[in-house]
Amino acid sequence: LQKDGVNAVALIPYGWMQPGSPDVHGFGRNSWESEEGLSELSRLAHALGMKVMLKPGIWVRGGHYAGDIDLPSPADRQQWFEEYGKFIERYAKFAAQIHADVFCVGGEFVHLTPYAAPWRKIIARVRQVYPGPLTYAANFGGEFEKLSFWDALDYIGLQEYYPLPDNLSPSALVQKVEAVQKKYQKPVIFTEAGFPSMAGANHHPWEDGDPGKMDLNLQARCYAAVFRAFYNQPWFEGMYWWKVGTNEAGGPHDGSFTPWGKPAMEVVRKWYTSGGR
């Protein structure tokens, strides 16, 4: 990654939940990613001159994601915010220990972010234990465009999976992002951005691993379109491409999101080492 011009990586430990339950599990011995491993990855990244974003996530059993968490009961929501607050505070303390350069307080909780007051309380508590800049990883669409507590954070964070038209013009995408940026006057980072290397990836960039015809070139062209649209914007602070894992998965016969071993990684190298020229 260093040879490809990458100067920042995201480390993503997961907690987990059962569908329909407000209980939040996972940190340390109960988490899928060990503190030892995260500490070593952070140390290595810093030694290579890279910055580190610690971005804890929540996985919902059964293949669901944070956007599926919906707790209509006020009592369940209160319990969830209390438990999630403890979960994220512990990772915030851990972020301080490993000298993470950015900390993400959550992401894609589309049914829970309309309740801004408990989020502001969580953010305030995190600031007491972690000294660095904070962001939230908002899901593309309504959550990103309507989130009301961007003013409490240092970066506007977007999980960038907006569709692109057939000509891959990013103009509508730029307008959506600029509207939020102008309202809150905060720098923007793409806490995730990505496209699978499959046909139709521009129409459904969030779909990973669905059976279909591979299209490595389309993935690369989508990457280039996003770079051209945002890389030189004065308010844009960069992107974290989803994903290059630690298991070396990828290559020309892999249809998943990873750019590893594909033409998309050549696009990344070109932009990061020569500004796209």
Stockholm file with secondary structure:
# STOCKHOLM 1.0

chainA/1-277         LQKDGVNAVALIPYGWMQPGSPDVHGFGRNSWESEEGLSELSRLAHALGMKVMLKPGIWVRGGHYAGDIDLPSPADRQQWFEEYGKFIERYAKFAAQIHADVFCVGGEFVHLTPYAAPWRKIIARVRQVYPGPLTYAANFGGEFEKLSFWDALDYIGLQEYYPLPDNLSPSALVQKVEAVQKKYQKPVIFTEAGFPSMAGANHHPWEDGDPGKMDLNLQARCYAAVFRAFYNQPWFEGMYWWKVGTNEAGGPHDGSFTPWGKPAMEVVRKWYTSGGR
#=GR chainA/1-277 SS CTTTTCCEEEECCEEEECTTCCCCBCSGGGSSSCHHHHHHHHHHHHHTTCEEEECCEEEETTTBCGGGCCCCSHHHHHHHHHHHHHHHHHHHHHHHHTTCSEEEEEECCTTTTTCHHHHHHHHHHHHHHCCSCEEEEEETTHHHHHCSCGGGSSEEEEEECCCCCTTCCCHHHHHHHHHHHHHHTCCEEEEEECCCSBTTTTTCTTCCSCSSCBCHHHHHHHHHHHHHHHTTCTTEEEEEESCCCTTCCCSTTCCSSCCTTSHHHHHHHHHHHHTTC
#=GC SS_cons         CTTTTCCEEEECCEEEECTTCCCCBCSGGGSSSCHHHHHHHHHHHHHTTCEEEECCEEEETTTBCGGGCCCCSHHHHHHHHHHHHHHHHHHHHHHHHTTCSEEEEEECCTTTTTCHHHHHHHHHHHHHHCCSCEEEEEETTHHHHHCSCGGGSSEEEEEECCCCCTTCCCHHHHHHHHHHHHHHTCCEEEEEECCCSBTTTTTCTTCCSCSSCBCHHHHHHHHHHHHHHHTTCTTEEEEEESCCCTTCCCSTTCCSSCCTTSHHHHHHHHHHHHTTC
//
